[in-house]
Amino acid sequence: MIIDIVFFAIVTLTLTTAFMAVWLKNVFYNALSLIVCLFGVACLFIYLNSEFLAIIEVIVYIGAISIAIIFAIMLSQPMLQKNEPRNLQKMFRSLLIAGFLFAGILRTLRATQWPAVSVEGDYSMKAMGKAFLTTSLLPFEAVSLVLLVAIVGALFLSAGKSAK
Amino acid sequence: MTPVLFSQSLQSYLLLSTAMFSIGVFGLLARRNLVAILISLELILNSASINFLAFNKFCMPDKVTGQVFVVFIIALAAAEVCIGLSLVLLLYRKKDSINIEEAKELKG
């Protein structure tokens, strides 16, 4: 029973901070809400039996991506610019589109019968490492190449005129 | 809705990730700040990760495939944010603003 209450609390926290991460006007508050939301997602990963991915989520998303976003906010100084008033018509249109998307996906989810298998199994890091180096070796190498290209590209872009 | 969320079933995880995805799409459409758009993209990618792990737990016979996919999602999200933030800095340097309405021309 207590585990369900904690689960419900985590879900509520995640959804609330996810909404705050897009709704609040100040971008810095958006980034802080995103950090709390990502922490909630990491807790949910533990509920889904993937402790390794929960740790990776905290290290990569909270430790690297959120900090990089905060760095970019600090460097581009949007705190100093005054927030423009909300465009109510655009808000309404976006809300309508997102609401239709939500309703449509929810309807499909309710109508579908998912195959039910046992939740017991081998979730270990050892099995994951084996899968990375045998069955999904090619995507693994491709992702490492993508990361390398992204780093070089980001360096080239942010170096500005002096690199050209 | 509430009784669904209280149990840790596949449905509740799917409901959660659908809600998060819709919030992300809303942010993508409603915000004009480039950093806020990147934050919305992170929300969308995270909802996909939750979906992968939920299906991995409840619908897959071997419990490794979904986790491998989530590792790929996290790596690609890191690459995407890396490029996106350097574009933010470049745009700020050129236009003195990170409102995407200002970025109208393709020529740099």
Chai-1 contact restraints between the chains, C-beta under 6 A:
chainA,res_idxA,chainB,res_idxB,connection_type,confidence,min_distance_angstrom,max_distance_angstrom,comment,restraint_id
A,D4,B,F6,contact,1.0,0.0,6.0,A-B,restraint_1
A,F7,B,Q8,contact,1.0,0.0,6.0,A-B,restraint_2
A,F8,B,L5,contact,1.0,0.0,6.0,A-B,restraint_3
A,F8,B,F6,contact,1.0,0.0,6.0,A-B,restraint_4
A,V11,B,L5,contact,1.0,0.0,6.0,A-B,restraint_5
A,V11,B,L16,contact,1.0,0.0,6.0,A-B,restraint_6
A,L15,B,A19,contact,1.0,0.0,6.0,A-B,restraint_7
A,A18,B,M20,contact,1.0,0.0,6.0,A-B,restraint_8
A,A18,B,I23,contact,1.0,0.0,6.0,A-B,restraint_9
A,A18,B,L43,contact,1.0,0.0,6.0,A-B,restraint_10
A,F19,B,I23,contact,1.0,0.0,6.0,A-B,restraint_11
A,A21,B,I39,contact,1.0,0.0,6.0,A-B,restraint_12
A,V22,B,I23,contact,1.0,0.0,6.0,A-B,restraint_13
A,V22,B,G27,contact,1.0,0.0,6.0,A-B,restraint_14
A,V22,B,S40,contact,1.0,0.0,6.0,A-B,restraint_15
A,V27,B,N33,contact,1.0,0.0,6.0,A-B,restraint_16
A,V27,B,V35,contact,1.0,0.0,6.0,A-B,restraint_17
A,V27,B,A36,contact,1.0,0.0,6.0,A-B,restraint_18
A,N30,B,A36,contact,1.0,0.0,6.0,A-B,restraint_19
A,N30,B,I39,contact,1.0,0.0,6.0,A-B,restraint_20
A,L34,B,I39,contact,1.0,0.0,6.0,A-B,restraint_21
A,V41,B,N46,contact,1.0,0.0,6.0,A-B,restraint_22
A,L48,B,L53,contact,1.0,0.0,6.0,A-B,restraint_23
A,L48,B,K57,contact,1.0,0.0,6.0,A-B,restraint_24
A,N49,B,K57,contact,1.0,0.0,6.0,A-B,restraint_25
A,S50,B,L53,contact,1.0,0.0,6.0,A-B,restraint_26
A,S50,B,Q67,contact,1.0,0.0,6.0,A-B,restraint_27
A,L53,B,Q67,contact,1.0,0.0,6.0,A-B,restraint_28
A,L53,B,V70,contact,1.0,0.0,6.0,A-B,restraint_29
A,V60,B,I74,contact,1.0,0.0,6.0,A-B,restraint_30
A,V60,B,A78,contact,1.0,0.0,6.0,A-B,restraint_31
A,I65,B,V81,contact,1.0,0.0,6.0,A-B,restraint_32
A,A68,B,L85,contact,1.0,0.0,6.0,A-B,restraint_33
A,A72,B,V35,contact,1.0,0.0,6.0,A-B,restraint_34
A,A72,B,L85,contact,1.0,0.0,6.0,A-B,restraint_35
A,A72,B,V88,contact,1.0,0.0,6.0,A-B,restraint_36
A,I73,B,V35,contact,1.0,0.0,6.0,A-B,restraint_37
A,L75,B,L89,contact,1.0,0.0,6.0,A-B,restraint_38
A,S76,B,Y92,contact,1.0,0.0,6.0,A-B,restraint_39
A,S76,B,I98,contact,1.0,0.0,6.0,A-B,restraint_40
A,M91,B,A30,contact,1.0,0.0,6.0,A-B,restraint_41
A,S94,B,F26,contact,1.0,0.0,6.0,A-B,restraint_42
A,S94,B,L29,contact,1.0,0.0,6.0,A-B,restraint_43
A,S94,B,A30,contact,1.0,0.0,6.0,A-B,restraint_44
A,A98,B,S22,contact,1.0,0.0,6.0,A-B,restraint_45
A,A98,B,V25,contact,1.0,0.0,6.0,A-B,restraint_46
A,A98,B,F26,contact,1.0,0.0,6.0,A-B,restraint_47
A,L101,B,S22,contact,1.0,0.0,6.0,A-B,restraint_48
A,L101,B,V25,contact,1.0,0.0,6.0,A-B,restraint_49
A,F102,B,S22,contact,1.0,0.0,6.0,A-B,restraint_50
A,I105,B,T18,contact,1.0,0.0,6.0,A-B,restraint_51
A,L106,B,T18,contact,1.0,0.0,6.0,A-B,restraint_52
A,L109,B,L14,contact,1.0,0.0,6.0,A-B,restraint_53
A,W114,B,L10,contact,1.0,0.0,6.0,A-B,restraint_54
A,W114,B,C59,contact,1.0,0.0,6.0,A-B,restraint_55
A,P115,B,C59,contact,1.0,0.0,6.0,A-B,restraint_56
A,V117,B,P61,contact,1.0,0.0,6.0,A-B,restraint_57
A,V119,B,K57,contact,1.0,0.0,6.0,A-B,restraint_58
A,G121,B,K63,contact,1.0,0.0,6.0,A-B,restraint_59
A,D122,B,K63,contact,1.0,0.0,6.0,A-B,restraint_60
A,Y123,B,K63,contact,1.0,0.0,6.0,A-B,restraint_61
A,A127,B,V64,contact,1.0,0.0,6.0,A-B,restraint_62
A,M128,B,V64,contact,1.0,0.0,6.0,A-B,restraint_63
A,M128,B,Q67,contact,1.0,0.0,6.0,A-B,restraint_64
A,A131,B,V64,contact,1.0,0.0,6.0,A-B,restraint_65
A,A131,B,V68,contact,1.0,0.0,6.0,A-B,restraint_66
A,S136,B,V68,contact,1.0,0.0,6.0,A-B,restraint_67
A,V143,B,F72,contact,1.0,0.0,6.0,A-B,restraint_68
A,V143,B,A75,contact,1.0,0.0,6.0,A-B,restraint_69
A,V146,B,A79,contact,1.0,0.0,6.0,A-B,restraint_70
A,L147,B,A79,contact,1.0,0.0,6.0,A-B,restraint_71
A,A150,B,A79,contact,1.0,0.0,6.0,A-B,restraint_72
A,A150,B,C82,contact,1.0,0.0,6.0,A-B,restraint_73
A,A150,B,I83,contact,1.0,0.0,6.0,A-B,restraint_74
A,G153,B,I83,contact,1.0,0.0,6.0,A-B,restraint_75
A,A154,B,C82,contact,1.0,0.0,6.0,A-B,restraint_76
A,A154,B,I83,contact,1.0,0.0,6.0,A-B,restraint_77
A,A154,B,S86,contact,1.0,0.0,6.0,A-B,restraint_78
A,L157,B,S86,contact,1.0,0.0,6.0,A-B,restraint_79
A,L157,B,L90,contact,1.0,0.0,6.0,A-B,restraint_80
A,S158,B,S86,contact,1.0,0.0,6.0,A-B,restraint_81
A,S158,B,L89,contact,1.0,0.0,6.0,A-B,restraint_82
